[in-house]
Amino acid sequence: MQPPMPRHELRELMEKLVAMNRVVCGDRDLLIDAIFSGGLEDNSMKSTGRGAFLYVAVQELIEPAPEVYENGVALATFRHLRLWPDVKLLNYVGATVAHQTVVPEQDAYDVLYVDPADGNTVLEGSTFTVFFVEQDGTIVTPPLDRRILDSITRRVVLELVGSSGGLRLRESAVFLDGLSAFTEAFIASTTRAILPLTRVDRTVIGDGVPGPVTRKVMAAFREYLASY
């Protein structure tokens, strides 16, 4: 799809929308979704080819409750590979089904996708990336192998860890049957920042509480946001 306007005009539009919403929301943080749609020709599924339509949705950002950062959250596994996972699409049918089934069954916060091909390879969350910590403190996250999204927040975490000097990170496959060997885990997303992960299904990660490596990443991410 061809964007309907150059980047600088899109930025100006975003800034105008933020200013307009400040009248209503004051200084509270906003969540802005910029959505491109190619549009359809007549009654067929053929794209018009005339460039994308732009839709922008603005709402107040509702952050997770403070206690989940202190205590961590649980995830329920669901066998699902997103359609074109390396592209940020609006197809969330897998997450919708998971939240109606496995998430309440496991009394979980959200869903963790597992590759349906083997039922064992950990992929990503519904709207977040997952990270696990090994016994020696090394952080491990699933690689960009066209099965997960190359998210902006994931890139920031990799950059922060790489420049920390005291943390190590490796991109490598993670498997369900090996989760009990990890001492810590956390998830990362734009709307959540860094959120400790303490349980996957019935498997407790480490001691079941946020660990020191997770807290270091959380602190580094907070500093990054504060200086942005």
C-alpha positions as CSV (number, residue, x, y, z in Angstrom):
1,M,0.0,0.0,0.0
2,Q,1.2,3.5,-0.8
3,P,0.8,5.9,2.1
4,P,-1.7,8.7,1.4
5,M,0.8,11.4,2.5
6,P,4.5,11.9,3.1
7,R,5.9,11.2,6.5
8,H,6.3,14.9,7.5
9,E,2.6,15.5,6.8
10,L,1.6,12.5,8.8
11,R,3.7,13.8,11.7
12,E,2.0,17.2,11.5
13,L,-1.4,15.5,11.5
14,M,-0.5,13.4,14.6
15,E,0.7,16.5,16.4
16,K,-2.6,18.3,15.5
17,L,-4.6,15.4,16.8
18,V,-2.6,15.3,20.0
19,A,-3.2,19.0,20.6
20,M,-6.9,18.6,20.0
21,N,-7.2,15.7,22.4
22,R,-5.2,17.6,25.1
23,V,-8.3,19.8,25.4
24,V,-10.2,16.8,26.7
25,C,-7.5,14.6,28.3
26,G,-5.2,17.2,29.7
27,D,-1.7,15.9,30.4
28,R,-2.7,12.3,30.5
29,D,-0.9,9.9,28.1
30,L,-2.7,9.1,24.8
31,L,-2.8,5.9,22.7
32,I,-2.7,6.7,19.0
33,D,-3.4,4.0,16.4
34,A,-2.5,5.0,12.8
35,I,-4.3,2.5,10.5
36,F,-3.8,2.1,6.7
37,S,-6.4,0.4,4.6
38,G,-5.9,-0.3,0.9
39,G,-9.6,-0.2,0.1
40,L,-11.4,-2.6,-2.3
41,E,-12.5,-2.2,-5.9
42,D,-16.2,-2.7,-6.4
43,N,-17.5,-5.9,-4.7
44,S,-14.3,-7.8,-5.2
45,M,-11.3,-8.4,-2.9
46,K,-9.1,-6.6,-5.4
47,S,-7.3,-3.5,-4.1
48,T,-8.1,-0.2,-5.7
49,G,-4.4,0.5,-6.2
50,R,-5.1,4.2,-5.6
51,G,-3.2,4.4,-2.3
52,A,-4.1,3.7,1.2
53,F,-6.8,5.3,3.3
54,L,-5.7,6.6,6.7
55,Y,-7.7,6.2,9.9
56,V,-6.4,7.5,13.2
57,A,-7.9,6.4,16.5
58,V,-7.0,8.4,19.6
59,Q,-7.9,7.3,23.2
60,E,-6.5,7.7,26.7
61,L,-3.8,5.3,27.5
62,I,-4.9,2.9,30.3
63,E,-1.8,1.4,31.8
64,P,-1.7,-1.9,33.7
65,A,-2.4,-1.7,37.5
66,P,0.7,-1.1,39.6
67,E,0.5,-4.4,41.4
68,V,1.1,-6.4,38.2
69,Y,4.5,-4.7,37.9
70,E,5.2,-5.7,41.5
71,N,3.9,-9.2,41.4
72,G,4.1,-10.3,37.7
73,V,1.5,-11.9,35.5
74,A,0.6,-15.3,34.1
75,L,0.2,-16.3,30.5
76,A,-1.9,-19.1,28.9
77,T,-0.5,-20.9,25.9
78,F,-2.4,-21.1,22.7
79,R,-1.3,-22.9,19.5
80,H,-1.5,-20.1,16.9
81,L,0.7,-18.5,14.2
82,R,-0.5,-15.1,13.2
83,L,-1.2,-14.4,9.6
84,W,1.9,-12.7,8.1
85,P,3.4,-12.5,11.6
86,D,6.3,-10.2,10.5
87,V,3.8,-7.5,9.4
88,K,1.7,-5.5,11.9
89,L,-1.8,-6.4,10.9
90,L,-5.2,-5.9,12.6
91,N,-6.1,-9.6,12.5
92,Y,-6.4,-10.5,16.2
93,V,-8.7,-13.5,15.8
94,G,-6.2,-15.8,17.6
95,A,-6.1,-13.5,20.6
96,T,-9.9,-13.1,20.7
97,V,-10.4,-16.9,20.7
98,A,-7.7,-17.4,23.3
99,H,-9.2,-14.8,25.7
100,Q,-12.5,-16.7,25.4
101,T,-10.9,-20.1,26.1
102,V,-7.4,-20.7,27.5
103,V,-6.9,-17.3,29.2
104,P,-9.8,-17.7,31.7
105,E,-9.2,-21.4,32.0
106,Q,-5.6,-20.7,33.2
107,D,-6.6,-17.6,35.2
108,A,-4.1,-15.7,33.1
109,Y,-3.4,-12.1,32.2
110,D,-3.0,-12.7,28.4
111,V,-2.0,-15.3,25.8
112,L,1.4,-16.7,24.7
113,Y,1.4,-18.1,21.2
114,V,3.0,-21.5,20.5
115,D,3.9,-22.7,17.1
116,P,1.0,-25.0,16.0
117,A,3.5,-27.0,13.9
118,D,5.2,-28.6,16.9
119,G,3.1,-27.3,19.9
120,N,6.4,-26.6,21.7
121,T,8.1,-23.6,20.1
122,V,7.4,-20.3,22.0
123,L,6.6,-17.4,19.6
124,E,5.2,-14.2,21.0
125,G,2.2,-12.8,22.9
126,S,-0.9,-11.3,21.4
127,T,0.5,-7.8,21.4
128,F,3.9,-8.2,23.0
129,T,7.3,-9.9,22.9
130,V,8.5,-12.4,25.5
131,F,12.0,-12.6,27.1
132,F,13.3,-15.3,29.4
133,V,16.4,-15.3,31.8
134,E,18.8,-18.2,32.1
135,Q,20.5,-19.4,35.3
136,D,23.6,-17.3,34.4
137,G,21.5,-14.1,33.9
138,T,21.5,-14.2,30.1
139,I,18.3,-13.0,28.5
140,V,16.8,-15.1,25.8
141,T,14.2,-14.1,23.3
142,P,12.7,-15.8,20.2
143,P,14.5,-14.9,17.0
144,L,13.2,-12.9,14.0
145,D,12.5,-15.9,11.8
146,R,9.4,-14.6,10.1
147,R,7.2,-16.1,12.9
148,I,7.1,-13.1,15.2
149,L,6.8,-9.3,14.8
150,D,9.9,-7.2,14.8
151,S,8.3,-4.7,17.2
152,I,9.6,-1.3,18.1
153,T,9.6,-2.1,21.8
154,R,11.6,-5.3,21.2
155,R,14.2,-3.3,19.3
156,V,14.4,-0.8,22.3
157,V,15.0,-3.7,24.8
158,L,17.7,-5.2,22.6
159,E,19.4,-1.8,22.4
160,L,19.1,-1.1,26.1
161,V,20.5,-4.5,27.1
162,G,23.3,-4.2,24.5
163,S,24.4,-0.9,25.9
164,S,24.0,-1.7,29.6
165,G,27.4,-3.3,30.1
166,G,26.0,-5.6,32.8
167,L,23.3,-7.5,30.9
168,R,23.6,-10.1,28.1
169,L,21.0,-11.1,25.5
170,R,20.7,-13.9,23.0
171,E,18.1,-14.5,20.2
172,S,17.4,-18.2,20.3
173,A,14.5,-20.6,20.1
174,V,12.6,-21.1,23.4
175,F,10.5,-24.2,24.0
176,L,7.6,-24.9,26.3
177,D,9.1,-28.1,27.8
178,G,12.2,-26.1,28.8
179,L,10.5,-23.2,30.6
180,S,11.1,-24.6,34.1
181,A,14.9,-24.1,33.5
182,F,14.5,-20.3,33.3
183,T,14.8,-18.2,36.5
184,E,12.9,-15.1,35.3
185,A,10.8,-13.9,32.4
186,F,9.2,-10.7,31.3
187,I,7.1,-9.3,28.4
188,A,7.6,-6.0,26.5
189,S,5.1,-3.8,24.6
190,T,4.5,-0.1,23.9
191,T,1.5,0.1,26.2
192,R,2.9,-2.0,29.0
193,A,6.6,-1.2,28.9
194,I,8.4,-4.1,30.8
195,L,6.0,-6.4,32.7
196,P,7.3,-9.4,34.8
197,L,6.1,-12.8,33.8
198,T,5.9,-15.3,36.6
199,R,3.8,-18.2,35.3
200,V,3.0,-19.9,31.9
201,D,0.0,-22.2,32.2
202,R,0.9,-24.2,35.3
203,T,4.6,-23.8,35.1
204,V,6.0,-21.3,37.6
205,I,9.0,-19.3,36.3
206,G,11.8,-19.3,38.8
207,D,10.6,-18.4,42.3
208,G,7.3,-17.0,40.9
209,V,8.3,-13.4,41.6
210,P,10.0,-10.7,39.5
211,G,13.7,-11.3,39.6
212,P,16.8,-9.0,39.7
213,V,17.5,-9.1,35.9
214,T,13.9,-8.2,35.1
215,R,14.0,-5.3,37.5
216,K,17.2,-4.0,35.9
217,V,15.5,-4.1,32.5
218,M,12.4,-2.4,34.0
219,A,14.6,0.4,35.5
220,A,16.5,0.9,32.2
221,F,13.3,1.1,30.3
222,R,11.9,3.7,32.7
223,E,15.0,5.8,32.3
224,Y,14.8,5.5,28.5
225,L,11.1,6.8,28.6
226,A,12.0,9.6,31.0
227,S,14.8,10.8,28.8
228,Y,12.9,10.4,25.5
